Amino acid sequence: MTSVPDKSVFSWQNIGISILGGIAAAAIFAVVARGGFGGLLFAHLAPLPLMIVALGFGVRHGFSAAIVATVILSIWLHPVIGMAYALLVAGPGWFAAYVAAGAPRGRRDLVTAHVSSWASLAPATVLATAILLWIIVATISFGSIDEALNPIRARAFILLDAMVREKELSDKINPTELSGSVARAVPAFLAAYGLLIHIANLWIAARLAQASSLLTRPWPDIATDFHLPRAVGGVFLSGLVMTLFSGPSGAMGLVLAMTMGLLLALQGLAVVHIMVRGSRSSALVLSIIYFMLGLLGWPIVPLAALGAADLFFNYRDRKTAAAPAQPQKPAEKSD
């Protein structure tokens, strides 16, 4: 992929765009903070304005917009909300756009290959780190991770107990035990679902920038470009081992396993795209897989296993190498 330097130009127009992008991002998150179903749906677009500014007008302007949004939320709502926004939305969102832009530094790009996978790994790193730090701080502050998660556990118990009484769940289910498991899974779920939101917004922002002729990088073939480093597989396995322990170690292991597992599932999807590419049933197969992912969710497990195996066996490279070469026309003989 061609190296493209960062195009952040500090003109009054671009500075104004940075400020407007920050205001828009803060406004979206303010609606989310007020709660309600509409706010919950709107939450999925929280990183979008920052990413559009970063990809369309330069990563420095995207960073400026992130700072503006964080300051507005810290003053307007509460410093804690501003900090949460910075750690869960602005930080991972800007970092994803920065890497997607090639991680420009000086007159060169630090990331020139497999940009799509590195851009997905960037928000995963920020989100996982932020939530792991929260688990450590909460455990120290409350004495145990279970005490810190008690409010979530109480809400889950009320909901599960009502479902058991109304026969929506089997009476063999113990709401007390299940609510504890649900509460322990919440930090990992937030990390993984937040990662999914950031990746989806990054794709949308890049497409919008491309449609507006603002995207300076060529669009990659994601199915072939998405190659995670093998260290992701090691972190994933380490997280699985940590889940066998109780306390904060188990909660932290679940965060690592779910975030890295989602990335591996994306690599598994890339493998499937390459394997069915060129076949007559490719559209049908992919439609079924995406439908099952959205409806059931469990297909993410075999996809993650396929992605982990691809880290070491390079199935896509093997298929490309095994593809029949195009026949060459014989050279014409000259008289």
N, C-alpha and C positions, 0 to 999 in steps of 0.2 A: 504494500500500500504506500502510495506517495506521501512523503512527509510534508505537512502543511503547517506553517508557523501560526501561532495564535494571532488573530486579527483584532485584538482589543485595541481600538483607537479611542483615545480620550477626547472626543468632541463633545460639545454641549448636547447634541442630539443623543449620543450614546449614553452619556451620564444621565440624561432625563429618562431614557428607556430603563436604565438600571434602577432608578428610583421608583418609576411606575411599576416595574416588575416586582420590586420588593413590597410595594403597597398592595398590589394584587395578591401576592403570596400571603401577606399578613391578613388580608381581608378573608381569603378562603379559610385560613386556619382559625380565624376568629369565629366564623360561622360554625366550624367544627366544634370549637370549644363550648359553644352554647348548647350543644347536644341536639337531640331529635334525629329522626330517621333521615330527613333531608340533609342534615349536617353530616351524618355518617356516610351517606353516598358521596357528598361533596368532598369528604376527606380523601377520597381516592385520587383527587386532582391536586392535592396540596403541593407536591414538588414540581408540578408542571411549569408554572411561570418562571421559576428560577432556571430550569433546564432549557427553556426556550431562549431566554436571554443569554445563557452561557454558550449554547450551541449556535445561536444565530448572530450574536454580536460580540462574542469573545468571553473567555472564561473569567477574565478579570471583572468584567461587568456582571457576570453571573454571581461572582463572589460578593461584589458590592450589593447586589440585590438581596442576597442571603443575609448580609449584615443589616441592611435597612429593615428587612422583615423581622429579624430577631429583635432589634432595638424597639421597633414599634410594638411588638407583642409584649416585650418585657415592661414597657412603660404603660401601655394601654390596659393590658389584662393583669399580668403578674410576672415577676422575674422568674418564678419557677416554670411558668408556662413558656416563657421565652427560652429558658434553658432546655426544656423538653423539645421545643420546636427546633432548636439548633442541633440537638443530638439525634433526633429521630427523623427530621424532615430536611432542614437546610443543609446540614453537614453531609449526610449520605447522598442527597440529591445533587448538590454541587459537585461532590467528588466523582459521582458517576458520570456527570456531563464533562468534567475535566478530563477523565480518562478516555471517554468516548471521543473527545476532541484530539486525542493523541498524547495527553499529558504534556502539553508544550512547556518547554523551559528554555529561555533564551531564544535562539534561532533554530532550535531543533525539537522534534517530538521524541519523548522517551518511550512511547508505546507505538510501534509501527506494524506489529503483527498480532493477530488474534485479538483485535481491539474489542470485539463484542464480548468476549469472555472476561477480559480484564475490566471492562466497564461494568459488568454484572458483579464481579468479585469486589469491586470498590465499595458499593453501598453495603454489601454483605459484611465486609470487614468493619465498617463504621457502626452499623446497627448491632452486630454481635458484640463488639467491644463496649458500646454504650450500655447494653443490657447486662453484660457480664459485670461491668463496674457497678451497676445498680444492685445486682444480686449481692456483691461483696459488701457494699455500703449498707444495704438493708439488713443483711445478716448481722453485721457489727452493731448497727443501731438498735435492732429489735431483739437481738440475742439469738435468733434462729430465722431461717428463711420461711418456716411455717408460720411464725408469728407475723412476719411482714406480709404474708399472703392471706392472713386471716380474713380481711374484709372481702376479698374475692371468693374465698372458700365459703363464707357465710351466704353470699348471694347465690353461689352455685348450689349450696345445700337447700335453700328455700325453693329454688326452681326445680331441682331434681325431686325433692320430697313431694312437691305439688304434682309433678308428672307421675310419680309412683301411685299417689292416692287417686288420681284420675285415670289410672290404668293405661296411661300412655307409655309407661315403661313397666317391665316385669317387676313383680313384687319381690323377686329374688335379689334385685339390685339393692345394695346398701348405700343410701344417699350420703352417709357420713364418709365412707371410704372413697366413693366416687368423687365427691366434691373436693376431697383432698388431692386426688389425682388431677382433677381439672385445674385446680388452683396452681399446682406445680407446673402444669403445662402452659399456663398463660404467658409467661415471659418468652418461652420459645416460640409460641404461636405468634406473638407480636413481632418477634424478630423475622420469622419466615414470611409472614403475611406482609409486613412492611417492605421486605425485600422484593416480594412479587409486585407490590404497588410501584416501587421505584423503577423496576425494570420495565414495567408496562408504560409508565410515564416517560421514561427515557426513549422508548421506541416511538411513542406518539410525538414527543418534542422533536426528535430527529426527523420524522416524516414531515411535520409542519415546517421545520426549517428548510428541508429539501424542497417542499412544494413552493416555498417563498423564495427559492434561489439564494438562501442564506447559508446553507450547509456547504462548507468548503471541502469536506472530505468526501471521497467516493463512497457510495453505499456498498457495504461488504455482502458477500454471499454468506449469511450467518450460519447456514448449515455446515459449510466447510470451514468457516473462520472460527467457530466457537470451540476452542480447545483450552480447557482449564489446566493449570499446572498440577503436577502429580501431588504436590503438597496438600491440595484440597482433599484428596482421598485419605491422606494420613490424618488430617484434622477431623474428618468425618468419622473415621474408625476410632480415634481417640475420644470423640464425643460419645460414641456408642458405648465404649468401655466405661466412661465416667457415669453414664446413666445407671449403671449397676450399683452405684453407691447412693446412700441417702444424704439428705441435707443439701447444702449449697453446691457440692460437687455434682450431684445428680442433676440439679436444675441447670447448672452451667453446661454440663455435658449435653443436655437436651437442646439447649440453645445452639451449640456447635453442630450437633447432629442434624437439626432441622434446617438451619441456614445452608450448611454445606450440602445437605441432601437435596435441597431444592436446586442448587446450582448443578449438581450431578444429574438431576432429572432433566434439566434443560439440555445438558450435553447428551443425555440419552435421547431426547427428542431430536436433536441435531443428527444423531446416528440414524434414527428411523427415517428422517427426511431424505438422507443420502441413500439409504438402502432401497427405498421405494421410488426414488427419482427415476423418471424415464419409463416406469411401468404404467400400464393402462389403468390400473386400479389405485394409483397413488392418491388421487383426490379422495376416493372413498375410504381408504385405509386411514388417512390422516384425519378425515372428518370424524370417523368413529372414535379414534384415539382422543381427539380434543373434546368430543362430546362426553366420553366416559370420564375424562379428567374433570370437566366442569360439573358433571352430575354426581359422580361417585367419589372421586378423589383418590381412591386407593391405587389406580394405575401409576401414580407417582412413585410407588415403591419399586416395581420392576424397572421403571425408567431410570430411577436413581442407580439401581444395580447395573443396568446396561451402561450408564454414563461412567460409573466407577471402573467397570471392565474396560471401557474404551480408553481410559487414562493410560492403560498399560499395553493394550493389544492393538490400538489404532485401527479399528474396523473400517473407518472411512478411508484411510490411506490405503488399506489393503484392497478395498473395492475399487478405488480409483486406479490402483496399479494393475488390478486384474481386468479392468475394462478393456475390451478389444480396441486395438489401435486403429485409427482411420487409415484405410488403404491409400497409399500414395500413388499418384499417377506416374506412369513410366516416362522418363525423360525422352523428349523427341530427338531423334537422330538428325544431326545436321548433314546436309549434303556435302 
